[in-house]
């Protein structure tokens, strides 16, 4: 007599509950995100609130739908001509960044590959200049700008920005050039490449992450710089974004234009965000290159 056996149904394993370490980690991550993005979200909300919603007491963090407006952005471009200031900042930042890379990359390659007398002294001087606070150069640069007649000229900003960012560019690019294998350069010399051709066709294409990283740093500094732009450029049509945003005026003498200021801040930060997102892969590669040996 045979007995039928019932199939054994495997019970679903219970999911492991998260440990207190994981919970603490996620709480810390959420806190850091809120702490970092909170001011940005508050600035964004302020830029699209009506003046009544901005000045409401007590503060309304998320107002009703009828209290949102884009009038601050419209006035920013229609009345304050903010597109002109965006062009000025972009022109100065792009030109100074390109000059910084075009001068700094060959100089870094020379210090990394060529035998130059007094190389260690040159590197020490470059490092000292990098650590030197640029704000202490203000009075000297002011006298030089007056003597050269560069006031209200884009060169009054392009030249200092290039000179300030050049030492950091040389140090960063030199470290990347030192990581490249010399076999490629030796093979290029056998094929008849000179130093300039080898730099253009072989070395620089392999160091695009380093160029992107240093270029981003130089661009951000030139875009956000305020003291030199405020002093060396006094003509309103040539002002950069930080100076123009700081000089926004309200409808009356005692009126603080919170909405236009927030809109100007968002518009002044948006190009930097797009620029970083566009070169995100190169920046990550540049920051992590050499950290892991294959």
Secondary structure, DSSP 8 states (H G I E B T S, - for coil): -------------------HHHHHHHHHHHHHHHHHHHHHHHHHHHHTB-HHHHS-SS--SS--GGGB--HHHHHHHHTS-HHHHHHHHHHHHHHHHHHHHHHHHHHHHHHHHS--TTHHHHHHHHHHHHHS-GGGGHHHHHHHHHHHT-TTSTHHHHHHHHHHHHHHHHHHHHHHHHHS-HHHHHHHHHTT--HHHHIIIIIHHHTHHHHHHHHHHHHHHHHH--HHHHHH---GGG--HHHHHHT---SSTT---HHHHHHHHHHHHHHHHHHHHHTHHHHHHHHHTTTS--
